[in-house]
Amino acid sequence: MAHASDAIATPFSDERKKAYFNPAGKDKPMRSPVPHSALENARAYRKQRMVDYVNKYNCDAILLYDPLNTRYVFDSPNMQLWATHNPFRYALIFADGHAIDFQYHGAEFLNDGNKQINETRTATTWFYMASGGRTEERVNKWVDELVSTLRERCGGKSKLRIAVDKVEHEGAFALTERGVELINGQELTELARSIKSADELELMKWTVRVCEAGMARIWENSLPGKTEQEIWAELHYENIRSGGEWIETRLLAVGQHTNPWFAEASDVVAQHGDIIAFDTDLIGPYGYCADISRTWTIGHTPFNPAQRELYKAAIEQIEHNSSILKAGITMAEFNEKSWKIPEKYVDRRYSVALHGVGLCDEWPSVPLHPDFAGAYEMTFEKDMVICVESLIGEVGGKECVKLETQVVITENGIERQDSFPWEDV
C-alpha cells in the first residue's frame, strides 16, 4: 500500500491553492464580511418575489411546506432536514403580502423580530408519526383552520384558488373537498427563486468562499492511506464551523470508485496516484448552495496519460458550454451550440449539461444533447445562477473526471462565482 510519504513534494505544493485556506487558520471559523443590510435586503426581495408570483398566477395565497421555500420567504430556518420528511411546519403567503408562519410547537420564538412574518401560529401536524390513528381527525382540524383563515383574509370568498408546493395527499383531498382550487406551487416557487438580487449574489459569493476553504482542506488531505470518508469530512468541518448548514450528497470517490460516477463516499482507501473527484452540493452560510466539482490526484502526482485525456475533455466541455451562456439565449439554442460529447464518453455522460442553483439545485435543468428530446422551453435571464457540469469517462475505463463551475448569467456572458484553480494539463 502507498503511504503519504510517497506524495510528490508537499501536499500543498500548488501555490495557487494556498490562498483558499481559511485565513483564520485551522482553529477558527471564517467570519462573513457581508453587511447585515445585504441580508435584510435579500429577505425583503425574496418575499416580494413570492408575492409577485402569487399575483401573477391569480392565486389568493400560496401554501408552502417545502422547508427551502419557507426559508426563501422568511429566512427563518428550523430543523430543515427533519422537515423534508416530517411535515411539521407550513406557511401561507397571501396576494396582499400578509404572511403567516405555522411554526413547530415550542419553536414560535424563532420568529421574534423577523420582519417578513406578520403572524406566527402553532402548526397543526398530522403526519403519521405524530398523529397515528388520529390522522383523519388532525387533517380535519388542519383544513378547517386553513380554510377559515383563507376566507377571513380574502373577504369571505367562497371560491378560493391557492398554489401548493407540496402536501401529503390527505391534505390535498381535504382542501379540494372544501372547494379550494389547487394549482402547482412548485412552478411559482422555482420561477420566483430563479432570479437573484445583487444582495443575494453577495451572500452566495460568501458561501462559495467557505466552500472553497473546505475544498482546500480536501486538497491538503488527498493523501494515500486516507479513506474517502476521512477526506470528505474535511468539507463538512469547514462548512459547519463557519456558519454553514449541511451537504446534500456524499459524492466523493477515488480511483476505480469514480467509474461509474455517483458512488457515495465510503471506507475505500485512497491509493497513490488515484483520481479523486467530488461534488460539493454544500448548503453553506445564509442557506445558499455552493455546487462545485473538482478532480485531482491522490498524493498530487501529475496526471498519467489516461487521466490527462479525460481531464482535458472535461475542461473543454466546461469552457465551451460556459462561453455560450448569456441572457436571452434559449435552452434550444444552447443545446444546438453546446459541446458535443465524443462517442466513447456518451455512456458515462452526466445527467445534465447545466442546472440552476440558489438555496439548492434549482430550475432550470438542461439536458445534454443526447437527451434533449425531452427538454422543455425556457430562456436564460440576467442574474440567474447556473452550474455548468462535466463528467468524462469510458465504460471499461478505470476512472472518471468530474468538474463543475457556478456562474451568474449577465447580458453579455457569465461571471464565475467560484475560482478554485483547475489542474494543469
RAKAGI-V487374 format. One record per backbone hydrogen bond with DSSP energy under -0.5 kcal/mol. NH is the residue of the N-H (numbers start at 1). CO is the residue of the C=O. Records with the same first field share a line. If there is no record, write none. Layout:
# RAKAGI-V487374
NH->CO  CO
This chain:
# RAKAGI-V487374
6->3
7->4
8->299
13->10
15->13
17->14
18->14
19->15
20->17
21->18
25->22
28->25
38->35
39->35
40->36
41->37
42->38
43->39
44->40
45->41
46->42
47->43
48->44
49->45
50->46
51->47
52->48
53->49
54->50
55->51
56->52
57->53
58->55
59->54
60->161
61->161
62->93
63->163
64->62  91
69->66
70->66
71->67
72->68
73->69
74->70
75->70  71
83->79
84->80  81
85->82
86->82
88->86
90->102
91->64
92->100
93->62
94->92  98
95->60
97->94
100->92
101->119
102->90  100
103->101  121
107->104
110->107
111->108
112->109
114->111
115->113
117->114
118->99  116
119->99
121->101
123->103
125->123
130->127
131->127
132->128
134->131
135->132
138->134
139->135
140->136
141->137
142->138
143->139
144->140
145->141
146->142
147->143
148->144
149->145
150->146
151->147
152->148
153->149
154->150
155->152
156->151
157->154
160->158  179
162->181
163->61
164->183
165->63
171->168
172->168
173->169
174->170
175->171
176->172
177->173
178->174  175
179->176
180->175
181->160  179
183->162
185->164  183
186->164
187->184
188->184
189->185
190->186
191->187
192->188
193->189
194->190  191
195->192
196->194  383
201->197
202->198
203->199
204->200
205->201
206->202
207->203
208->204
209->205
210->206
211->207
212->208
213->209
214->210
215->211
216->212
217->213
218->214
219->215
220->216
221->217
222->219
223->221
225->270
226->223
228->268
229->266
231->227
232->228
233->229
234->230  231
235->232
236->232
237->233
238->234
239->235
240->236
241->237
242->238
243->240
244->239
245->283
246->283
248->281
252->250
253->277
255->275
257->254
258->255
259->256
265->250
270->226
273->298
274->271
276->296
277->253
278->294
279->251
280->292
282->290
283->246
284->282  288
287->284
288->285
289->358
290->282
291->289
292->290
293->404
294->278
296->276
298->274
299->222
300->297
308->304
309->305
310->306
311->307
312->308
313->309
314->310
315->311
316->312
317->313
318->314
319->315
320->316
321->317
322->318
323->319
324->320  321
325->321
327->410
328->380
329->326
331->378
334->330
335->331
336->332
337->333
338->334
341->339
345->342
346->342  343
348->345
349->346
353->366
354->366
355->387
356->362  364
357->385
358->360
362->356
366->354  364
367->365
371->368
372->369
374->371
375->372
380->329
383->409
384->381
386->384  407
387->355
388->386  405
389->353  387
390->403
392->401
397->394
401->392
403->390
404->293
405->388
407->386
408->415
409->384
410->413
415->408
417->406
418->406
